[in-house]
Amino acid sequence: MKRYYAYENFREDTKKLMQKVEKFEPEAIVAIARGGYTLAHAMAEGLHIRDLQSIRTELYDGDQKRDELSLFGMCDFGVKRVLVVDDIADSGKTMAFIMEYLTKEFPDVSFASATLFYKKSSLYEPDFWVNEADMWIEFFWEKDFGAAV
């Protein structure tokens, strides 16, 4: 079972998420590639944050699953509070891995995480989230702009 997540839902949920994260007062945003790009850009605009960076992980080489996640991209912070953004905390492996990495690499920075969706079965619960996911989410940027299947 799948749920289509339209732009109109995204717009409203992003506003809700920005209200939730305002109390954290982020000075920079890190988008987790690729799912976090659209949300991170929208939040950077809405929160008036110019420091927008990205980081990505890979768990697969083609269709072969790796033993562990690989991290790509480097972040550089001259701030104290950074928001890490992804579209969904599904298994939670990616967010947990990245949050652990960032807090270890940048011990003087406070990090918080935010997603549009959170699955209760995820091993990582974001600090801020809007919707609980109980089925597969087809985001408008995947469905409307992705390759025809």
C-alpha positions as CSV (number, residue, x, y, z in Angstrom):
1,M,0.0,0.0,0.0
2,K,1.3,3.5,-1.0
3,R,0.4,7.0,-0.1
4,Y,1.1,9.9,-2.5
5,Y,2.4,12.9,-0.8
6,A,1.5,16.0,-2.8
7,Y,3.1,19.4,-2.9
8,E,0.2,21.0,-1.0
9,N,0.7,18.6,1.9
10,F,4.5,19.2,1.8
11,R,3.9,23.0,2.0
12,E,1.6,22.8,5.0
13,D,3.7,20.2,6.8
14,T,6.9,22.1,6.2
15,K,5.4,25.2,7.8
16,K,4.4,23.0,10.8
17,L,7.9,21.5,11.0
18,M,9.5,25.0,10.9
19,Q,7.3,26.1,13.8
20,K,8.5,23.1,15.8
21,V,12.2,23.6,15.1
22,E,12.1,27.4,15.7
23,K,12.7,26.9,19.5
24,F,16.0,25.1,18.6
25,E,17.1,28.2,16.7
26,P,19.2,26.5,14.1
27,E,22.0,28.5,12.5
28,A,22.7,26.0,9.7
29,I,20.9,23.1,8.0
30,V,22.4,19.8,6.7
31,A,20.3,18.0,4.1
32,I,20.7,14.3,4.0
33,A,20.9,13.4,0.3
34,R,18.8,12.9,-1.6
35,G,15.5,12.7,0.3
36,G,16.3,15.7,2.5
37,Y,17.2,18.2,-0.3
38,T,13.7,19.5,-1.0
39,L,12.7,19.9,2.6
40,A,16.0,21.4,3.7
41,H,15.9,24.0,0.9
42,A,12.3,25.0,1.8
43,M,13.2,25.2,5.5
44,A,16.3,27.2,4.8
45,E,14.2,29.7,2.9
46,G,11.5,29.8,5.6
47,L,13.8,30.1,8.5
48,H,16.1,32.6,6.7
49,I,19.2,30.3,7.0
50,R,21.9,30.8,4.4
51,D,24.2,28.0,5.6
52,L,22.8,25.0,3.9
53,Q,25.0,22.0,3.5
54,S,24.6,18.3,2.5
55,I,25.9,14.9,3.3
56,R,25.0,11.5,1.9
57,T,25.3,7.9,2.7
58,E,25.1,4.7,0.6
59,L,24.2,1.3,1.7
60,Y,24.1,-0.3,-1.7
61,D,26.5,-0.8,-4.6
62,G,24.0,-1.3,-7.4
63,D,21.8,-4.1,-6.0
64,Q,24.5,-5.4,-3.6
65,K,24.0,-4.4,0.0
66,R,27.2,-3.3,1.8
67,D,28.1,-4.5,5.3
68,E,27.9,-0.9,6.5
69,L,26.9,2.6,5.4
70,S,29.5,4.7,3.6
71,L,29.5,8.5,4.1
72,F,30.2,11.0,1.4
73,G,30.6,14.8,1.7
74,M,32.2,17.0,4.3
75,C,30.5,19.6,6.5
76,D,32.2,22.7,7.9
77,F,30.4,24.6,10.7
78,G,31.2,28.0,12.1
79,V,28.0,27.9,14.2
80,K,26.7,26.3,17.4
81,R,23.3,24.9,16.4
82,V,22.7,22.7,13.3
83,L,19.5,21.1,12.1
84,V,19.9,17.8,10.2
85,V,17.0,17.2,7.7
86,D,15.6,14.2,5.8
87,D,12.3,13.4,4.3
88,I,11.6,10.3,6.5
89,A,13.0,8.3,9.3
90,D,12.2,4.9,7.9
91,S,14.6,2.3,9.2
92,G,16.4,5.1,11.0
93,K,19.8,3.7,10.1
94,T,20.8,6.7,8.0
95,M,19.8,9.4,10.5
96,A,21.3,7.5,13.4
97,F,24.6,7.0,11.5
98,I,24.8,10.6,10.4
99,M,23.9,12.1,13.8
100,E,26.5,9.9,15.5
101,Y,29.1,10.9,13.0
102,L,28.3,14.7,13.2
103,T,28.3,14.8,17.0
104,K,31.6,12.9,17.1
105,E,33.2,15.1,14.5
106,F,31.9,18.4,15.8
107,P,31.6,18.1,19.6
108,D,31.2,21.8,20.1
109,V,28.0,21.9,17.9
110,S,24.5,21.1,19.1
111,F,22.6,19.0,16.5
112,A,18.9,18.3,16.2
113,S,17.1,16.2,13.6
114,A,13.9,16.8,11.7
115,T,11.8,14.8,9.2
116,L,8.4,15.1,7.6
117,F,7.6,11.4,8.5
118,Y,8.6,9.0,11.2
119,K,7.9,5.3,11.3
120,K,7.4,3.9,14.9
121,S,9.6,0.9,13.8
122,S,12.6,3.2,13.1
123,L,15.6,2.7,15.4
124,Y,16.0,6.5,15.5
125,E,13.3,9.0,16.4
126,P,14.0,12.5,15.1
127,D,13.9,15.4,17.5
128,F,11.2,17.0,15.3
129,W,8.7,15.3,13.0
130,V,5.2,16.0,11.7
131,N,3.6,12.7,10.4
132,E,3.7,9.1,11.4
133,A,4.2,6.8,8.4
134,D,2.4,3.5,8.4
135,M,2.8,2.8,4.7
136,W,5.2,3.5,1.8
137,I,5.3,7.3,1.0
138,E,5.6,8.4,-2.6
139,F,6.9,12.0,-2.4
140,F,5.8,14.4,-5.1
141,W,9.4,15.0,-6.1
142,E,9.9,11.3,-6.7
143,K,6.5,10.5,-8.4
144,D,6.1,13.7,-10.4
145,F,9.7,14.1,-11.6
146,G,11.1,10.6,-11.5
147,A,11.6,8.3,-14.4
148,A,8.5,6.5,-15.7
149,V,8.3,2.9,-14.5
